[in-house]
Amino acid sequence: MNQFYASPDQINGNRIELTGQEASHVSKVLHKGTGEKIVVTDGIGSRYTGIIKKSDKRSVTIETEDKETFDRPNPEIALALGLIKKRDRLEFAVEKAVELGVSEILLFRGDHSEKFNVRSDRVEATVQSAMKQSLRVFLPAIMIVNSLPDLLSGEDHSTQIIHADQYGSDDSPVISKEMQRLLLVVGPEGGLSENEKAKLADRDAYRLKLGEYRLRAETAAMVMASRFGHQSEFRNEI
């Protein structure tokens, strides 16, 4: 099943209007035409099934027949990842985190991150594509933060924090049923600085060892996401 994305402002009652790349993908790549069924998510918890009423390379008009609505996953899983300079590796990490169930991605400039400009538009496009590919109905939020301390200062003290640490515990922490938000922290290629580790310790972050070998940042992000990001957003279907 192919799933497409329409922002809420493209949905009006039982009508959905796809434009831009989404419309082009429907009409030019998949060659879907009038009368064919199509599945669309609004990225805020709903999935629509409808019939194409008009299709060309600039716009696709859909009349919806069915709507499924889902609750947000609980707990919310956020991934804080130190910026990786190589664009393909950063986008790979983001893509896999979304596919594995992460609901928010916070990219921070670590003390050991190399200086470079992030193409936020490319990261956002990667997130949207991964959401559609994995048939998720919530579009993960993306934020780029100046530093890990700045990121932590924006987190409520009820957030449970786990960070990847080569010298941490082999055992995964117990996740409280009452916990609403889980923050997974992975440093950049150069790792976390002593100052960053101290800031995490101040927040009682759990130090988790991911294996016997040293992992690249994008691999560590995948391991963390696969351990904790599997909370299904479809388990609380309304």
Buried (B, 14 or more C-beta within 10 A) or exposed (E): EBBBBBEEEBBEEEEBBBEEEBBBBBBEEBEBEEEBEBBBBBBEBBBBBBBBEEBEEEBBBBBBEEBBEBEEBBBBBBBBBBBBEBEEBBBBBBBBBBBBBBBBBBBBBBBBBEEEEBEEEEBBEBBBBBBBEBBBBBBBEBBEBEBBBEBBEEBEEEBBBBBBBBEBEEEEBEEEEEBEBBBBBBBBBEBBBEEBBEBBEEBEBBBBEBEEEEBEBBBBBBBBBBBBBEBEBEEEEE
